[in-house]
């Protein structure tokens, strides 16, 4: 990545997230584009996920456009493999079948054996630890992809939050929150968290 030193925001976030109990509360970062927000949240998420080697979807980053999602995915992909984590992308630019093959790991089935379809579905599991997605394609996977689950989600990042609110991307968020357990952390960027409560929570 060519990083020789951290930006101020990255240092500040790192210091906030390494103290005991840091991820027991939400974190809001409000800074302009190009100030280093992506690496600021990517580093602590990768660090925290690397301490528990369980293959399931545990971090979700949602952005409004394909280009932004691709940029963020590249940041995660540059650091996550070093600690054994994998990163997926769901943005709608490729076929959903291609995305499913990258996001979902299918069980090894032997030829000539009749399997219970329900048991096969239950055996499906995520092949990525971190998913970067746009709202529309995320909802596609939630609604139609067998084996796609958010029940193990620990970290939810909503990047470009001001744009997500302004451009009416809100409908996906209540669904995501309903599908996750209560032990997630939400990092809303770059807008104050009270705007989320004002516009999205009934």
N, C-alpha and C positions, 0 to 999 in steps of 0.2 A: 504493500500500500504506500510505501515511501514515507511513513510517519516517523519523524525523528524526535518530535516532542508533542505533548498534548496541548490543546487549546485550553483557555481558562475554563470554559464550560465543561469540558471533559474532566478536568481536574476536580472541579467543584462537585460534579455528579459522582465521580468515583469516590470522593471523600464522604459523600452522603450515603453511599450504598455499601461501604465496607464496614461500617460500624454495626455492632450487634443490634438486631431488630430493625435494621434499615428498611427492609422490604415489607414491613408490617403496615406501611402507609403508602399512599399514592405519591407520585412525584410529577410535578408540572414544570416544563421548561419552556420559556417564552423568549425566543431569540430569532433573528432573521435568518433566511436561507444562507448557507455557506459558513455558518459560525461553528460548525462541528457537532450539531445535535445528534446526528445518526451514530457516530462513534461513541458519543457520550452515553447513549442508552445501550448500544450493542455490546460494549465491553463488559459492563456489570451483568447483563443478562447471560452472556456466554460464560462468564466466570461462575455465576450461580448454577447454571445448568450443568456445568462440567463436574460439579461436586456429587452429582447423582447420575450414575450411568444407567438410565432406563430409557429404552427407545419408545418414545411416544411424543405426540405434539404437545409441547409445554410452553412455547412462546409464539405469539401471533402479533404481527405488525401489519396494520392496515393503512393504506395510502390511497389517495383519490385517483391516481393515474398509473398507467402501465410504466411510463418512463421513470417516475419517482420510485415505484416499487422495484424496478430493475436496479436502480442505483443503490437502494437500501439492501437489496439482496446481495449485490456484489460486495458491499461492506461486510455483511455477516459471513459471506462465503470466503472472505480473505482471512478471517480469524477463527471461525468455528471449527473447521476440520483439524486444526492443530490440537484441539482437545477432544477429538472424537465425535463432534456434533455435526449433523447434516442440516442443510437449509433447502427449503423448497420455495417455489414461486407459483402463484395462482393469480393470473391477471387477465385471462380471456384472449390472449393473442395467439395461443395455440389451441388445438382441439382439447375438449375436456377429457377425452379418452387418454391423450398423451399425458396430461397433467395427473390423471388418476394413476397411471402406471408409475409415475415418479413419486407420488405422495403416499400410495398405499402398497404395503407389502402383502402379497398373497401367500397363503399356506401352500406347501408342497403337496400336491395331490397325485396319488398313484393311479396310473391307467388301469381300467378294468374294475375299479372299486366304486360302488355307489355311495355317495356321501349325502348327508342331510344338508340341504341348502342353508338352513338356519345355522347349523354348526359351522359351515364354511364361512358364512357372513360374520359370525362371532370371532372367527380365527383371523379375520383381516385386521391389520394394525398399521399404524403410521410408520412410514419409512423415513420421516424427517422429524427433527427435534424443534426446528424453528420454521415457521411459514410466513412469508411476506405475500400479501394479497391485496387486491382491490375489492371494494365492497360487493360488487355484483357477482364476481366469480367466487368469492367466498360463500355467498348465499347459494350459488349453484351447487357447490360441494356439500354444504350443510343439508340441502334439500334432496340431493340425488345420489351422492357418492357413498356407496356402502363401505363401512369401515372408517369413514371420516368422523372423528369425534373431537369435541373440545372438553371432555370431562376431566382431562388431566392438565388443562391449561393453568399455568402459574403466572405468566406475564402477558399482559395485553398492552400494546403500544398503539395509540391512535395518533399518527403523524399528520401534520398539516391540518390540525383540528379546525382552525378557522375556515379553511376551504371546505372541509367536509360538512360543516354546518351550513355554510353559505350556499352550497350546491346541492342541498337536499339528499345527502347520502345517509341520513339518519336511520332509516328503517332497519338496517342490518344490526345495529348495536343492541337494541333490546333482546333480539334473538340470541346473540352471542352471550350476553350476560345471563340469560336464562339457562343456557347450555353449559355454563362453566360452574365449577364448584366455587365456594366462597373464599378460597385461599389464593386469589389472583391479585396482581398489582397492576394498576392502570396508570400509564404515563401519557398524559394528554399534552400534545404539542401542536402549535405554540400558542395556546389560549388558556386563560385562567379557568380553573376547574368549575367555577360557579356557572360558567356559560353552559357547560355540559348539563348540569342539573337544571338550569333554567329552560333549555330548549329540548332536552331529550327525555328527562324523567317525568312521567305523568304526575 
